[in-house]
Amino acid sequence: APAPHDCLCFLGSNESIVSKQAVRRVMGKWPNGLLVDIDGAQHEVLMEQPHVIEQLWLEIDAHLAE
């Protein structure tokens, strides 16, 4: 079985507050880090449309179950 992830990070495809490249660079160096791209989301992913938030909670639940 794969090692559990130490960090779960979400990155919206419409991120405009921070550099998406910087987030990808940092997460690429994070041992056991998991970066999840969220199509159509902006900076504050937990304030998105209900279908996006539902996807986030599925990812979070899976992460916590590891």
mmCIF file as Biopython writes it, N, C-alpha, C and O atoms, coordinates in Angstrom:
data_model
#
loop_
_atom_site.group_PDB
_atom_site.id
_atom_site.type_symbol
_atom_site.label_atom_id
_atom_site.label_alt_id
_atom_site.label_comp_id
_atom_site.label_asym_id
_atom_site.label_entity_id
_atom_site.label_seq_id
_atom_site.pdbx_PDB_ins_code
_atom_site.Cartn_x
_atom_site.Cartn_y
_atom_site.Cartn_z
_atom_site.occupancy
_atom_site.B_iso_or_equiv
_atom_site.auth_seq_id
_atom_site.auth_asym_id
_atom_site.pdbx_PDB_model_num
ATOM 1   N N  . ALA A ? 1  ? 0.846   -1.193 0.000   1.0 0.0 1  A 1 
ATOM 2   C CA . ALA A ? 1  ? 0.000   0.000  0.000   1.0 0.0 1  A 1 
ATOM 3   C C  . ALA A ? 1  ? 0.878   1.238  0.000   1.0 0.0 1  A 1 
ATOM 4   O O  . ALA A ? 1  ? 1.935   1.244  0.632   1.0 0.0 1  A 1 
ATOM 5   N N  . PRO A ? 2  ? 0.458   2.291  -0.702  1.0 0.0 2  A 1 
ATOM 6   C CA . PRO A ? 2  ? 1.243   3.516  -0.703  1.0 0.0 2  A 1 
ATOM 7   C C  . PRO A ? 2  ? 1.274   4.161  0.677   1.0 0.0 2  A 1 
ATOM 8   O O  . PRO A ? 2  ? 0.361   3.979  1.483   1.0 0.0 2  A 1 
ATOM 9   N N  . ALA A ? 3  ? 2.332   4.914  0.933   1.0 0.0 3  A 1 
ATOM 10  C CA . ALA A ? 3  ? 2.445   5.625  2.213   1.0 0.0 3  A 1 
ATOM 11  C C  . ALA A ? 3  ? 1.336   6.667  2.312   1.0 0.0 3  A 1 
ATOM 12  O O  . ALA A ? 3  ? 0.952   7.260  1.304   1.0 0.0 3  A 1 
ATOM 13  N N  . PRO A ? 4  ? 0.816   6.895  3.524   1.0 0.0 4  A 1 
ATOM 14  C CA . PRO A ? 4  ? -0.191  7.948  3.681   1.0 0.0 4  A 1 
ATOM 15  C C  . PRO A ? 4  ? 0.409   9.309  3.378   1.0 0.0 4  A 1 
ATOM 16  O O  . PRO A ? 4  ? 1.603   9.536  3.573   1.0 0.0 4  A 1 
ATOM 17  N N  . HIS A ? 5  ? -0.429  10.203 2.901   1.0 0.0 5  A 1 
ATOM 18  C CA . HIS A ? 5  ? 0.037   11.554 2.590   1.0 0.0 5  A 1 
ATOM 19  C C  . HIS A ? 5  ? 0.108   12.387 3.865   1.0 0.0 5  A 1 
ATOM 20  O O  . HIS A ? 5  ? -0.793  12.343 4.702   1.0 0.0 5  A 1 
ATOM 21  N N  . ASP A ? 6  ? 1.195   13.146 3.997   1.0 0.0 6  A 1 
ATOM 22  C CA . ASP A ? 6  ? 1.377   14.036 5.145   1.0 0.0 6  A 1 
ATOM 23  C C  . ASP A ? 6  ? 0.657   15.362 4.964   1.0 0.0 6  A 1 
ATOM 24  O O  . ASP A ? 6  ? 0.310   16.037 5.934   1.0 0.0 6  A 1 
ATOM 25  N N  . CYS A ? 7  ? 0.438   15.726 3.699   1.0 0.0 7  A 1 
ATOM 26  C CA . CYS A ? 7  ? -0.148  17.033 3.409   1.0 0.0 7  A 1 
ATOM 27  C C  . CYS A ? 7  ? -1.090  16.904 2.226   1.0 0.0 7  A 1 
ATOM 28  O O  . CYS A ? 7  ? -0.761  16.258 1.231   1.0 0.0 7  A 1 
ATOM 29  N N  . LEU A ? 8  ? -2.245  17.509 2.331   1.0 0.0 8  A 1 
ATOM 30  C CA . LEU A ? 8  ? -3.220  17.552 1.256   1.0 0.0 8  A 1 
ATOM 31  C C  . LEU A ? 8  ? -3.408  19.014 0.879   1.0 0.0 8  A 1 
ATOM 32  O O  . LEU A ? 8  ? -3.756  19.837 1.725   1.0 0.0 8  A 1 
ATOM 33  N N  . CYS A ? 9  ? -3.178  19.335 -0.381  1.0 0.0 9  A 1 
ATOM 34  C CA . CYS A ? 9  ? -3.271  20.716 -0.849  1.0 0.0 9  A 1 
ATOM 35  C C  . CYS A ? 9  ? -4.184  20.773 -2.064  1.0 0.0 9  A 1 
ATOM 36  O O  . CYS A ? 9  ? -4.071  19.951 -2.974  1.0 0.0 9  A 1 
ATOM 37  N N  . PHE A ? 10 ? -5.076  21.732 -2.075  1.0 0.0 10 A 1 
ATOM 38  C CA . PHE A ? 10 ? -5.970  21.938 -3.211  1.0 0.0 10 A 1 
ATOM 39  C C  . PHE A ? 10 ? -5.528  23.171 -3.981  1.0 0.0 10 A 1 
ATOM 40  O O  . PHE A ? 10 ? -5.139  24.179 -3.391  1.0 0.0 10 A 1 
ATOM 41  N N  . LEU A ? 11 ? -5.591  23.083 -5.307  1.0 0.0 11 A 1 
ATOM 42  C CA . LEU A ? 11 ? -5.219  24.207 -6.161  1.0 0.0 11 A 1 
ATOM 43  C C  . LEU A ? 11 ? -6.285  24.387 -7.227  1.0 0.0 11 A 1 
ATOM 44  O O  . LEU A ? 11 ? -6.482  23.525 -8.083  1.0 0.0 11 A 1 
ATOM 45  N N  . GLY A ? 12 ? -6.969  25.522 -7.159  1.0 0.0 12 A 1 
ATOM 46  C CA . GLY A ? 12 ? -7.997  25.819 -8.153  1.0 0.0 12 A 1 
ATOM 47  C C  . GLY A ? 12 ? -7.386  26.201 -9.480  1.0 0.0 12 A 1 
ATOM 48  O O  . GLY A ? 12 ? -6.375  26.902 -9.528  1.0 0.0 12 A 1 
ATOM 49  N N  . SER A ? 13 ? -7.996  25.745 -10.558 1.0 0.0 13 A 1 
ATOM 50  C CA . SER A ? 13 ? -7.473  26.074 -11.887 1.0 0.0 13 A 1 
ATOM 51  C C  . SER A ? 13 ? -7.588  27.563 -12.185 1.0 0.0 13 A 1 
ATOM 52  O O  . SER A ? 13 ? -6.868  28.076 -13.041 1.0 0.0 13 A 1 
ATOM 53  N N  . ASN A ? 14 ? -8.486  28.266 -11.492 1.0 0.0 14 A 1 
ATOM 54  C CA . ASN A ? 14 ? -8.646  29.712 -11.683 1.0 0.0 14 A 1 
ATOM 55  C C  . ASN A ? 14 ? -7.985  30.519 -10.559 1.0 0.0 14 A 1 
ATOM 56  O O  . ASN A ? 14 ? -8.372  31.660 -10.306 1.0 0.0 14 A 1 
ATOM 57  N N  . GLU A ? 15 ? -6.997  29.934 -9.891  1.0 0.0 15 A 1 
ATOM 58  C CA . GLU A ? 15 ? -6.262  30.634 -8.822  1.0 0.0 15 A 1 
ATOM 59  C C  . GLU A ? 15 ? -5.669  31.922 -9.370  1.0 0.0 15 A 1 
ATOM 60  O O  . GLU A ? 15 ? -5.013  31.920 -10.412 1.0 0.0 15 A 1 
ATOM 61  N N  . SER A ? 16 ? -5.906  33.031 -8.656  1.0 0.0 16 A 1 
ATOM 62  C CA . SER A ? 16 ? -5.355  34.315 -9.097  1.0 0.0 16 A 1 
ATOM 63  C C  . SER A ? 16 ? -4.705  35.094 -7.958  1.0 0.0 16 A 1 
ATOM 64  O O  . SER A ? 16 ? -4.217  36.203 -8.180  1.0 0.0 16 A 1 
ATOM 65  N N  . ILE A ? 17 ? -4.686  34.537 -6.733  1.0 0.0 17 A 1 
ATOM 66  C CA . ILE A ? 17 ? -4.116  35.231 -5.581  1.0 0.0 17 A 1 
ATOM 67  C C  . ILE A ? 17 ? -2.643  34.860 -5.407  1.0 0.0 17 A 1 
ATOM 68  O O  . ILE A ? 17 ? -1.803  35.727 -5.167  1.0 0.0 17 A 1 
ATOM 69  N N  . VAL A ? 18 ? -2.342  33.589 -5.526  1.0 0.0 18 A 1 
ATOM 70  C CA . VAL A ? 18 ? -0.961  33.121 -5.383  1.0 0.0 18 A 1 
ATOM 71  C C  . VAL A ? 18 ? -0.516  32.463 -6.687  1.0 0.0 18 A 1 
ATOM 72  O O  . VAL A ? 18 ? -1.342  32.119 -7.532  1.0 0.0 18 A 1 
ATOM 73  N N  . SER A ? 19 ? 0.767   32.296 -6.838  1.0 0.0 19 A 1 
ATOM 74  C CA . SER A ? 19 ? 1.327   31.686 -8.041  1.0 0.0 19 A 1 
ATOM 75  C C  . SER A ? 19 ? 1.057   30.178 -8.060  1.0 0.0 19 A 1 
ATOM 76  O O  . SER A ? 19 ? 1.480   29.448 -7.164  1.0 0.0 19 A 1 
ATOM 77  N N  . LYS A ? 20 ? 0.350   29.730 -9.092  1.0 0.0 20 A 1 
ATOM 78  C CA . LYS A ? 20 ? 0.098   28.289 -9.227  1.0 0.0 20 A 1 
ATOM 79  C C  . LYS A ? 20 ? 1.418   27.539 -9.401  1.0 0.0 20 A 1 
ATOM 80  O O  . LYS A ? 20 ? 1.577   26.426 -8.899  1.0 0.0 20 A 1 
ATOM 81  N N  . GLN A ? 21 ? 2.356   28.149 -10.109 1.0 0.0 21 A 1 
ATOM 82  C CA . GLN A ? 21 ? 3.656   27.510 -10.312 1.0 0.0 21 A 1 
ATOM 83  C C  . GLN A ? 21 ? 4.396   27.345 -8.987  1.0 0.0 21 A 1 
ATOM 84  O O  . GLN A ? 21 ? 5.044   26.324 -8.757  1.0 0.0 21 A 1 
ATOM 85  N N  . ALA A ? 22 ? 4.298   28.347 -8.120  1.0 0.0 22 A 1 
ATOM 86  C CA . ALA A ? 22 ? 4.960   28.263 -6.814  1.0 0.0 22 A 1 
ATOM 87  C C  . ALA A ? 22 ? 4.335   27.157 -5.964  1.0 0.0 22 A 1 
ATOM 88  O O  . ALA A ? 22 ? 5.048   26.413 -5.292  1.0 0.0 22 A 1 
ATOM 89  N N  . VAL A ? 23 ? 3.013   27.046 -5.993  1.0 0.0 23 A 1 
ATOM 90  C CA . VAL A ? 23 ? 2.340   25.990 -5.236  1.0 0.0 23 A 1 
ATOM 91  C C  . VAL A ? 23 ? 2.794   24.631 -5.754  1.0 0.0 23 A 1 
ATOM 92  O O  . VAL A ? 23 ? 3.098   23.734 -4.967  1.0 0.0 23 A 1 
ATOM 93  N N  . ARG A ? 24 ? 2.840   24.477 -7.068  1.0 0.0 24 A 1 
ATOM 94  C CA . ARG A ? 24 ? 3.276   23.205 -7.659  1.0 0.0 24 A 1 
ATOM 95  C C  . ARG A ? 24 ? 4.730   22.893 -7.286  1.0 0.0 24 A 1 
ATOM 96  O O  . ARG A ? 24 ? 5.076   21.744 -7.011  1.0 0.0 24 A 1 
ATOM 97  N N  . ARG A ? 25 ? 5.567   23.919 -7.281  1.0 0.0 25 A 1 
ATOM 98  C CA . ARG A ? 25 ? 6.983   23.733 -6.927  1.0 0.0 25 A 1 
ATOM 99  C C  . ARG A ? 25 ? 7.125   23.273 -5.476  1.0 0.0 25 A 1 
ATOM 100 O O  . ARG A ? 25 ? 7.851   22.319 -5.197  1.0 0.0 25 A 1 
ATOM 101 N N  . VAL A ? 26 ? 6.447   23.936 -4.568  1.0 0.0 26 A 1 
ATOM 102 C CA . VAL A ? 26 ? 6.521   23.578 -3.146  1.0 0.0 26 A 1 
ATOM 103 C C  . VAL A ? 26 ? 5.975   22.176 -2.918  1.0 0.0 26 A 1 
ATOM 104 O O  . VAL A ? 26 ? 6.596   21.369 -2.226  1.0 0.0 26 A 1 
ATOM 105 N N  . MET A ? 27 ? 4.824   21.888 -3.494  1.0 0.0 27 A 1 
ATOM 106 C CA . MET A ? 27 ? 4.221   20.571 -3.286  1.0 0.0 27 A 1 
ATOM 107 C C  . MET A ? 27 ? 5.044   19.471 -3.949  1.0 0.0 27 A 1 
ATOM 108 O O  . MET A ? 27 ? 5.035   18.331 -3.484  1.0 0.0 27 A 1 
ATOM 109 N N  . GLY A ? 28 ? 5.748   19.794 -5.020  1.0 0.0 28 A 1 
ATOM 110 C CA . GLY A ? 28 ? 6.612   18.821 -5.674  1.0 0.0 28 A 1 
ATOM 111 C C  . GLY A ? 28 ? 7.791   18.411 -4.814  1.0 0.0 28 A 1 
ATOM 112 O O  . GLY A ? 28 ? 8.366   17.340 -5.011  1.0 0.0 28 A 1 
ATOM 113 N N  . LYS A ? 29 ? 8.156   19.260 -3.860  1.0 0.0 29 A 1 
ATOM 114 C CA . LYS A ? 29 ? 9.268   18.976 -2.952  1.0 0.0 29 A 1 
ATOM 115 C C  . LYS A ? 29 ? 8.800   18.371 -1.626  1.0 0.0 29 A 1 
ATOM 116 O O  . LYS A ? 29 ? 9.625   17.924 -0.830  1.0 0.0 29 A 1 
ATOM 117 N N  . TRP A ? 30 ? 7.497   18.351 -1.383  1.0 0.0 30 A 1 
ATOM 118 C CA . TRP A ? 30 ? 6.952   17.903 -0.111  1.0 0.0 30 A 1 
ATOM 119 C C  . TRP A ? 30 ? 6.870   16.374 -0.104  1.0 0.0 30 A 1 
ATOM 120 O O  . TRP A ? 30 ? 6.090   15.793 -0.858  1.0 0.0 30 A 1 
ATOM 121 N N  . PRO A ? 31 ? 7.667   15.724 0.742   1.0 0.0 31 A 1 
ATOM 122 C CA . PRO A ? 31 ? 7.580   14.262 0.815   1.0 0.0 31 A 1 
ATOM 123 C C  . PRO A ? 31 ? 6.170   13.828 1.216   1.0 0.0 31 A 1 
ATOM 124 O O  . PRO A ? 31 ? 5.613   14.326 2.195   1.0 0.0 31 A 1 
ATOM 125 N N  . ASN A ? 32 ? 5.622   12.933 0.479   1.0 0.0 32 A 1 
ATOM 126 C CA . ASN A ? 32 ? 4.272   12.415 0.735   1.0 0.0 32 A 1 
ATOM 127 C C  . ASN A ? 32 ? 3.193   13.491 0.685   1.0 0.0 32 A 1 
ATOM 128 O O  . ASN A ? 32 ? 2.131   13.335 1.288   1.0 0.0 32 A 1 
ATOM 129 N N  . GLY A ? 33 ? 3.456   14.576 -0.029  1.0 0.0 33 A 1 
ATOM 130 C CA . GLY A ? 33 ? 2.433   15.601 -0.217  1.0 0.0 33 A 1 
ATOM 131 C C  . GLY A ? 33 ? 1.555   15.253 -1.405  1.0 0.0 33 A 1 
ATOM 132 O O  . GLY A ? 33 ? 2.020   14.648 -2.371  1.0 0.0 33 A 1 
ATOM 133 N N  . LEU A ? 34 ? 0.300   15.629 -1.339  1.0 0.0 34 A 1 
ATOM 134 C CA . LEU A ? 34 ? -0.635  15.379 -2.430  1.0 0.0 34 A 1 
ATOM 135 C C  . LEU A ? 34 ? -1.270  16.698 -2.854  1.0 0.0 34 A 1 
ATOM 136 O O  . LEU A ? 34 ? -1.908  17.375 -2.048  1.0 0.0 34 A 1 
ATOM 137 N N  . LEU A ? 35 ? -1.094  17.054 -4.105  1.0 0.0 35 A 1 
ATOM 138 C CA . LEU A ? 35 ? -1.701  18.252 -4.678  1.0 0.0 35 A 1 
ATOM 139 C C  . LEU A ? 35 ? -2.883  17.812 -5.527  1.0 0.0 35 A 1 
ATOM 140 O O  . LEU A ? 35 ? -2.732  16.997 -6.437  1.0 0.0 35 A 1 
ATOM 141 N N  . VAL A ? 36 ? -4.053  18.349 -5.231  1.0 0.0 36 A 1 
ATOM 142 C CA . VAL A ? 36 ? -5.268  18.005 -5.958  1.0 0.0 36 A 1 
ATOM 143 C C  . VAL A ? 36 ? -5.714  19.249 -6.727  1.0 0.0 36 A 1 
ATOM 144 O O  . VAL A ? 36 ? -6.006  20.287 -6.134  1.0 0.0 36 A 1 
ATOM 145 N N  . ASP A ? 37 ? -5.761  19.129 -8.035  1.0 0.0 37 A 1 
ATOM 146 C CA . ASP A ? 37 ? -6.243  20.219 -8.885  1.0 0.0 37 A 1 
ATOM 147 C C  . ASP A ? 37 ? -7.764  20.214 -8.884  1.0 0.0 37 A 1 
ATOM 148 O O  . ASP A ? 37 ? -8.397  19.170 -9.040  1.0 0.0 37 A 1 
ATOM 149 N N  . ILE A ? 38 ? -8.341  21.406 -8.704  1.0 0.0 38 A 1 
ATOM 150 C CA . ILE A ? 38 ? -9.790  21.551 -8.689  1.0 0.0 38 A 1 
ATOM 151 C C  . ILE A ? 38 ? -10.188 22.433 -9.872  1.0 0.0 38 A 1 
ATOM 152 O O  . ILE A ? 38 ? -9.977  23.646 -9.874  1.0 0.0 38 A 1 
ATOM 153 N N  . ASP A ? 39 ? -10.765 21.785 -10.865 1.0 0.0 39 A 1 
ATOM 154 C CA . ASP A ? 39 ? -11.132 22.473 -12.097 1.0 0.0 39 A 1 
ATOM 155 C C  . ASP A ? 39 ? -12.183 23.548 -11.840 1.0 0.0 39 A 1 
ATOM 156 O O  . ASP A ? 39 ? -13.220 23.288 -11.229 1.0 0.0 39 A 1 
ATOM 157 N N  . GLY A ? 40 ? -11.901 24.755 -12.313 1.0 0.0 40 A 1 
ATOM 158 C CA . GLY A ? 40 ? -12.838 25.864 -12.211 1.0 0.0 40 A 1 
ATOM 159 C C  . GLY A ? 40 ? -12.845 26.589 -10.883 1.0 0.0 40 A 1 
ATOM 160 O O  . GLY A ? 40 ? -13.539 27.595 -10.742 1.0 0.0 40 A 1 
ATOM 161 N N  . ALA A ? 41 ? -12.089 26.107 -9.898  1.0 0.0 41 A 1 
ATOM 162 C CA . ALA A ? 41 ? -12.091 26.734 -8.573  1.0 0.0 41 A 1 
ATOM 163 C C  . ALA A ? 41 ? -11.140 27.925 -8.529  1.0 0.0 41 A 1 
ATOM 164 O O  . ALA A ? 41 ? -10.188 28.017 -9.305  1.0 0.0 41 A 1 
ATOM 165 N N  . GLN A ? 42 ? -11.424 28.826 -7.607  1.0 0.0 42 A 1 
ATOM 166 C CA . GLN A ? 42 ? -10.575 29.977 -7.390  1.0 0.0 42 A 1 
ATOM 167 C C  . GLN A ? 42 ? -9.743  29.756 -6.125  1.0 0.0 42 A 1 
ATOM 168 O O  . GLN A ? 42 ? -9.489  28.615 -5.740  1.0 0.0 42 A 1 
ATOM 169 N N  . HIS A ? 43 ? -9.315  30.853 -5.475  1.0 0.0 43 A 1 
ATOM 170 C CA . HIS A ? 43 ? -8.378  30.762 -4.361  1.0 0.0 43 A 1 
ATOM 171 C C  . HIS A ? 43 ? -8.961  30.044 -3.145  1.0 0.0 43 A 1 
ATOM 172 O O  . HIS A ? 43 ? -8.336  29.134 -2.602  1.0 0.0 43 A 1 
ATOM 173 N N  . GLU A ? 44 ? -10.139 30.445 -2.721  1.0 0.0 44 A 1 
ATOM 174 C CA . GLU A ? 44 ? -10.728 29.879 -1.501  1.0 0.0 44 A 1 
ATOM 175 C C  . GLU A ? 44 ? -11.660 28.737 -1.879  1.0 0.0 44 A 1 
ATOM 176 O O  . GLU A ? 44 ? -12.863 28.931 -2.056  1.0 0.0 44 A 1 
ATOM 177 N N  . VAL A ? 45 ? -11.084 27.539 -2.002  1.0 0.0 45 A 1 
ATOM 178 C CA . VAL A ? 45 ? -11.835 26.408 -2.540  1.0 0.0 45 A 1 
ATOM 179 C C  . VAL A ? 45 ? -13.024 25.999 -1.676  1.0 0.0 45 A 1 
ATOM 180 O O  . VAL A ? 45 ? -13.999 25.453 -2.193  1.0 0.0 45 A 1 
ATOM 181 N N  . LEU A ? 46 ? -12.962 26.250 -0.382  1.0 0.0 46 A 1 
ATOM 182 C CA . LEU A ? 46 ? -14.088 25.888 0.485   1.0 0.0 46 A 1 
ATOM 183 C C  . LEU A ? 46 ? -15.236 26.900 0.445   1.0 0.0 46 A 1 
ATOM 184 O O  . LEU A ? 46 ? -16.224 26.757 1.165   1.0 0.0 46 A 1 
ATOM 185 N N  . MET A ? 47 ? -15.095 27.922 -0.401  1.0 0.0 47 A 1 
ATOM 186 C CA . MET A ? 47 ? -16.176 28.891 -0.590  1.0 0.0 47 A 1 
ATOM 187 C C  . MET A ? 47 ? -16.696 28.820 -2.029  1.0 0.0 47 A 1 
ATOM 188 O O  . MET A ? 47 ? -17.268 29.784 -2.538  1.0 0.0 47 A 1 
ATOM 189 N N  . GLU A ? 48 ? -16.496 27.698 -2.661  1.0 0.0 48 A 1 
ATOM 190 C CA . GLU A ? 48 ? -16.909 27.490 -4.048  1.0 0.0 48 A 1 
ATOM 191 C C  . GLU A ? 48 ? -18.351 27.001 -4.129  1.0 0.0 48 A 1 
ATOM 192 O O  . GLU A ? 48 ? -19.068 26.935 -3.130  1.0 0.0 48 A 1 
ATOM 193 N N  . GLN A ? 49 ? -18.744 26.665 -5.334  1.0 0.0 49 A 1 
ATOM 194 C CA . GLN A ? 49 ? -20.071 26.111 -5.593  1.0 0.0 49 A 1 
ATOM 195 C C  . GLN A ? 49 ? -20.226 24.766 -4.882  1.0 0.0 49 A 1 
ATOM 196 O O  . GLN A ? 49 ? -19.231 24.081 -4.644  1.0 0.0 49 A 1 
ATOM 197 N N  . PRO A ? 50 ? -21.445 24.380 -4.544  1.0 0.0 50 A 1 
ATOM 198 C CA . PRO A ? 50 ? -21.667 23.132 -3.811  1.0 0.0 50 A 1 
ATOM 199 C C  . PRO A ? 50 ? -21.027 21.900 -4.449  1.0 0.0 50 A 1 
ATOM 200 O O  . PRO A ? 50 ? -20.514 21.043 -3.730  1.0 0.0 50 A 1 
ATOM 201 N N  . HIS A ? 51 ? -21.044 21.787 -5.778  1.0 0.0 51 A 1 
ATOM 202 C CA . HIS A ? 51 ? -20.455 20.596 -6.409  1.0 0.0 51 A 1 
ATOM 203 C C  . HIS A ? 51 ? -18.944 20.546 -6.214  1.0 0.0 51 A 1 
ATOM 204 O O  . HIS A ? 51 ? -18.371 19.459 -6.140  1.0 0.0 51 A 1 
ATOM 205 N N  . VAL A ? 52 ? -18.290 21.704 -6.128  1.0 0.0 52 A 1 
ATOM 206 C CA . VAL A ? 52 ? -16.848 21.753 -5.873  1.0 0.0 52 A 1 
ATOM 207 C C  . VAL A ? 52 ? -16.572 21.376 -4.422  1.0 0.0 52 A 1 
ATOM 208 O O  . VAL A ? 52 ? -15.659 20.598 -4.146  1.0 0.0 52 A 1 
ATOM 209 N N  . ILE A ? 53 ? -17.346 21.916 -3.505  1.0 0.0 53 A 1 
ATOM 210 C CA . ILE A ? 53 ? -17.167 21.611 -2.082  1.0 0.0 53 A 1 
ATOM 211 C C  . ILE A ? 53 ? -17.402 20.122 -1.824  1.0 0.0 53 A 1 
ATOM 212 O O  . ILE A ? 53 ? -16.709 19.518 -1.005  1.0 0.0 53 A 1 
ATOM 213 N N  . GLU A ? 54 ? -18.365 19.536 -2.511  1.0 0.0 54 A 1 
ATOM 214 C CA . GLU A ? 54 ? -18.612 18.095 -2.369  1.0 0.0 54 A 1 
ATOM 215 C C  . GLU A ? 54 ? -17.378 17.302 -2.795  1.0 0.0 54 A 1 
ATOM 216 O O  . GLU A ? 54 ? -16.999 16.337 -2.131  1.0 0.0 54 A 1 
ATOM 217 N N  . GLN A ? 55 ? -16.751 17.706 -3.901  1.0 0.0 55 A 1 
ATOM 218 C CA . GLN A ? 55 ? -15.529 17.043 -4.369  1.0 0.0 55 A 1 
ATOM 219 C C  . GLN A ? 55 ? -14.412 17.185 -3.332  1.0 0.0 55 A 1 
ATOM 220 O O  . GLN A ? 55 ? -13.674 16.235 -3.072  1.0 0.0 55 A 1 
ATOM 221 N N  . LEU A ? 56 ? -14.295 18.375 -2.746  1.0 0.0 56 A 1 
ATOM 222 C CA . LEU A ? 56 ? -13.267 18.604 -1.728  1.0 0.0 56 A 1 
ATOM 223 C C  . LEU A ? 56 ? -13.459 17.678 -0.543  1.0 0.0 56 A 1 
ATOM 224 O O  . LEU A ? 56 ? -12.499 17.071 -0.067  1.0 0.0 56 A 1 
ATOM 225 N N  . TRP A ? 57 ? -14.686 17.561 -0.061  1.0 0.0 57 A 1 
ATOM 226 C CA . TRP A ? 57 ? -14.934 16.716 1.106   1.0 0.0 57 A 1 
ATOM 227 C C  . TRP A ? 57 ? -14.680 15.243 0.811   1.0 0.0 57 A 1 
ATOM 228 O O  . TRP A ? 57 ? -14.254 14.503 1.698   1.0 0.0 57 A 1 
ATOM 229 N N  . LEU A ? 58 ? -14.933 14.806 -0.422  1.0 0.0 58 A 1 
ATOM 230 C CA . LEU A ? 58 ? -14.588 13.431 -0.786  1.0 0.0 58 A 1 
ATOM 231 C C  . LEU A ? 58 ? -13.083 13.228 -0.706  1.0 0.0 58 A 1 
ATOM 232 O O  . LEU A ? 58 ? -12.620 12.199 -0.214  1.0 0.0 58 A 1 
ATOM 233 N N  . GLU A ? 59 ? -12.313 14.205 -1.188  1.0 0.0 59 A 1 
ATOM 234 C CA . GLU A ? 59 ? -10.854 14.138 -1.120  1.0 0.0 59 A 1 
ATOM 235 C C  . GLU A ? 59 ? -10.361 14.171 0.327   1.0 0.0 59 A 1 
ATOM 236 O O  . GLU A ? 59 ? -9.465  13.414 0.699   1.0 0.0 59 A 1 
ATOM 237 N N  . ILE A ? 60 ? -10.947 15.049 1.138   1.0 0.0 60 A 1 
ATOM 238 C CA . ILE A ? 60 ? -10.555 15.170 2.544   1.0 0.0 60 A 1 
ATOM 239 C C  . ILE A ? 60 ? -10.889 13.881 3.289   1.0 0.0 60 A 1 
ATOM 240 O O  . ILE A ? 60 ? -10.067 13.385 4.060   1.0 0.0 60 A 1 
ATOM 241 N N  . ASP A ? 61 ? -12.077 13.337 3.070   1.0 0.0 61 A 1 
ATOM 242 C CA . ASP A ? 61 ? -12.442 12.074 3.727   1.0 0.0 61 A 1 
ATOM 243 C C  . ASP A ? 61 ? -11.484 10.964 3.361   1.0 0.0 61 A 1 
ATOM 244 O O  . ASP A ? 61 ? -11.072 10.194 4.229   1.0 0.0 61 A 1 
ATOM 245 N N  . ALA A ? 62 ? -11.118 10.864 2.081   1.0 0.0 62 A 1 
ATOM 246 C CA . ALA A ? 62 ? -10.175 9.829  1.641   1.0 0.0 62 A 1 
ATOM 247 C C  . ALA A ? 62 ? -8.812  10.037 2.295   1.0 0.0 62 A 1 
ATOM 248 O O  . ALA A ? 62 ? -8.155  9.075  2.695   1.0 0.0 62 A 1 
ATOM 249 N N  . HIS A ? 63 ? -8.389  11.299 2.402   1.0 0.0 63 A 1 
ATOM 250 C CA . HIS A ? 63 ? -7.108  11.632 3.025   1.0 0.0 63 A 1 
ATOM 251 C C  . HIS A ? 63 ? -7.097  11.210 4.496   1.0 0.0 63 A 1 
ATOM 252 O O  . HIS A ? 63 ? -6.127  10.615 4.965   1.0 0.0 63 A 1 
ATOM 253 N N  . LEU A ? 64 ? -8.164  11.515 5.213   1.0 0.0 64 A 1 
ATOM 254 C CA . LEU A ? 64 ? -8.232  11.189 6.639   1.0 0.0 64 A 1 
ATOM 255 C C  . LEU A ? 64 ? -8.360  9.697  6.879   1.0 0.0 64 A 1 
ATOM 256 O O  . LEU A ? 64 ? -8.009  9.209  7.954   1.0 0.0 64 A 1 
ATOM 257 N N  . ALA A ? 65 ? -8.858  8.970  5.894   1.0 0.0 65 A 1 
ATOM 258 C CA . ALA A ? 65 ? -9.011  7.527  6.041   1.0 0.0 65 A 1 
ATOM 259 C C  . ALA A ? 65 ? -7.697  6.779  5.815   1.0 0.0 65 A 1 
ATOM 260 O O  . ALA A ? 65 ? -7.610  5.586  6.108   1.0 0.0 65 A 1 
ATOM 261 N N  . GLU A ? 66 ? -6.667  7.471  5.294   1.0 0.0 66 A 1 
ATOM 262 C CA . GLU A ? 66 ? -5.386  6.815  4.999   1.0 0.0 66 A 1 
ATOM 263 C C  . GLU A ? 66 ? -4.736  6.275  6.250   1.0 0.0 66 A 1 
ATOM 264 O O  . GLU A ? 66 ? -3.653  5.694  6.181   1.0 0.0 66 A 1 
#
